[in-house]
Amino acid sequence: MGIVLVIETAIMKPLKHAILGILVLMSCNTMLLAQAMNFGAYSYITVGTVLQSNQSYTKEAWIKVYPTKATHGRNIISAYDHPFWLENGKLCAANGYGRMPHLVTVTDSKPLPLKVWVHVAVTYDAVNTTMKLYRNDTLVATDTHATGYSQSKIQIGASESGDFADGVDIDEVRIWTVALTQEQIKTNMNQEVAAQNDLIVYYKFNEGTARANNSNIHTVKDYSGMCFNGMLTNFGMKGNTANYVKGYIAPAIADATKATAAYSLK
């Protein structure tokens, strides 16, 4: 009996700890746990002209908004004629925005909370002329008469190299050539996804180290398989601003990490 107790103490506890560690590592392969990008007053990422005119799409990302003097046009994933941005803290999106007068297609009725990670998404179904706006997988606005748009260069954190995000952390940027359903958005938002049909841009922002000197990095990798690597502009790549920062941590990873830490103290 005494020998059995010794074996349990010497083997079973480390084994349990190892199993917990493996579970955390497995979660890290599918859930989000890494870096994000902070966008300063003039920093942005050029994606390129990846959507054709009037093509269906989904744009989505995790964002954390900080207080700033900027209130107008804090762009998230935008092209001049189809921007996705914050206006006075409220999530907005539009098609045909380059026409005069500028018209907003869908708007959230409430401003986003500050200093909190929020998942944001906009979908456009070209066949049904429908645009939908989501916050944390909740539908917050719909327009069933959305106009089309002209193709133009997409940027992260800006539009036409202006109207900068300025004080926003952005993580897990994805652009699809299909209007995802609400259920698809909910399923994918808390996990990394594999390269697949209809996914044409996917930035994880895992190239650098949070708040370290990342001045040797000039592009962000596209994990969609389409090779639309993003070109970095006006990123200081040092400290907390215009640099890599801590990214969004999905609840499953946070809980597993806490469980492992708690067990290790026993």
N, C-alpha and C positions, 0 to 999 in steps of 0.2 A: 504493500500500500504506500509505504514511504517512497519507494522508487517511482511509482506512478505519479505521485505528487511532484517529484523532482522533474520528471519528463514534462509534465504539464507546464511547470513554471519556466523551464529552460527552452521548451520548443513551442508550446501552444501560444503563449503570449506574443513572441516575435512573429509567429505565423499569422495570428490574427491581425497584428499590426501591418504585416506585409500585404495581407489581403486588402485591408483598408487602403493602403497606399496604391495598390494596383487599381482599385476601383476609382480612386481619384485620378490616376493617370489615364484610365480609360475614359473618364468623363472629360478630361482635358482634350482628348482627341476629337470629341464631338461637340463639346460645349465651348463657350467663349471665355478664354482666360489668357490675356496677353496685353498687348499695347493698343493704344488708340492714338489719334493725332490731334494735337491742339492747334487751332487756327488763330493766328494773331491778326493784327489790324490790317495787314496787306498780304497775307499768305493765302495761297490757293493751290489746287492740284488740277492740271489739265488732263482730261481724259481723252478728248477727241470727239469726232463726229461719229458716234457709234449707233445712233438711231436714225433710221430713214424717215422721211416726211410722213406724217400721219400713221406711224406704226404704233401698234399697241405696246404698252410698257408697264413695268413696275419699277419704282425707285424706292429703296428702303435703306435705313441705317439706324444705328444707335447713336444718340446725341446727348450731350450734357451741356446745358446752357449756363453761362455765368453772367453776372451783371456787367453791363458795359454802357458807354454813352451811345453806342450804335443801336438804333431801334428800327430803322428802315432797311429793308432788303438784305437781311443777313442770310445769304444763300447757303443751301445745304448741298443739293445735287441739281445743278441748273444749267440750262442753255437759254439763250436770249428769248427764244420763242416758246420754250416750255420749262419755266423755272419751278423750283421747289424750295421754299424759303420761309423765313420767319419775318413777320411784320408786326411790330410792337409786341413781340413775344408770342404771337399766334402763328400757328402752322398754316401755310398757304400753298396753293399750287395753281398752275394755269397752263393752258394751251393757247397758241395764237397771241401770246403776250406782246409780240413785236408790233402788232397792229395798233393803231391809234383809235380811240383812247385805250390805254392799258386796262385790261379787265382781268380780275381775279376769278378763276373758275370755282374753286372750293376753298373754304376757310374754316378753321376750327373756331368755335365760339369762345373758347377759354385759352388764356396764355399757358404755355408750358411751365411747369415748376422749375425753379432754378436749382442748380447744383445736384440734380438727380438724373440718372440715366433714364432716357425715354426712347422707346422704339417708335420710329415714324416711318410711314409708308404712303405712297400715292400710286394708284393704278389708273391706267387709261385703256379702256376697251374700245378700239377703233370701230369695230363692227356695230356695237350698240351705242356708240357715242356717249359712253358713260365714264366719268371720272369719280374715283372714291378716295377719300382721305382717312387714314388710320392713325390712331395714337395708342400704343401698347395693345395692338390687335383689335381695338375697339373702333368701329366705324363712327366717324365724327362729322362727315359731310359727304354729300353725293350731288352730282350734277348729271342728269340724263340727257342733256343737250350740249355736251362738251364739243367744242370745235376742234378741228385738226390743227396741225402745226407744221412749220417748215424745219427741215433738219439744220442743225447748227452745233457748234462745238460745245461739249459739256464740260463743266468745271465743278470741282468739289470746293465749297467754301467761297465761291464767287460766281459772277455771271458776266461774261465779256470782260474779264479781268477787273471787275469793279463790284460794288455792293458786297463787301467781304463779310464772312461769318463773324469774325472779330470776337473772340472769347467763347468759342464753342469747341468742345471735344467731340470728335466724330470717330465712330468705329463701325466695322462690318458693313461697308458700303456695297450694295448689290444693285445692279441694273439688269432687268429681264426684258425680253422682247415679247412678253405676254402679260396680260392682266391677271395676276395671281388672285385666287379667292381669299376670303377672310380666313378660312380654315388653313390654307397653305401658308399664309403669313404667320398665323399663330403657331403652326407646327415647326416652322423653320427659324423663328426669330431668336430662340434661345440656344441655337446650335449652329456650328459651322456646317456648310453644305459642300458636297462634291461638285466638280465640274459636270455640267449637264446641258442638255438642249435648252435653249431659250435664256440661259444665264450668259450674258456677254461681258459683264464687268463685275469683278469681285475683289475688293481690297480688304485685307485683314489687318493691315498696319502692324505686322509683326516683325518687320525688318530691323527695327532699332531697339534701343533700351530706354525705358522710361526715364526722362529727366537727365539722361547722360549726354555726353558729347557725341552726337550723331552726324557731325558735319561731313562725313564721308558718304552719306546717303543722299542721292539726288532723284531717285525714283521710288515709287511703291509698286510692289508686284501685283499683277493681276492673276488671281487664282481661278479664273473662269475657264482658262485654256485658250482664250481668244487673243492673248498677248497685248491687251490694251494697258500696258504699264503706265502709271500716272507720273507726270512730270511735276516735280516740286518747284514752287516759286516763292521766294521771300520767306523761307523758313530758316530761322537762326540756328536751329538744331542744338540748342543748349538751354538748360534750365527748364522752367515750367511753361514757357510760352513759345508758340510756333515750333513745337518739338513733339517727340513721342512722349506720351504720358500713360498712366495706368488705364487700361481699357475696361470695358464692361465685363463684369463677372456674373455669369448666369447663376441663378439660385441653387441649382443642383451642385455646382462646384463649390460654392460658398459653404453649403451645408456639409458636404463631404470633407472639405478642408477642416472645418471646425471639429467634425467628428474625429478625424485623424489626430488633430492637435490635442483634443481632450483625452483621447486614449493614450497618447504618448506621455501624458503627465501621470498616468496611473502606475 
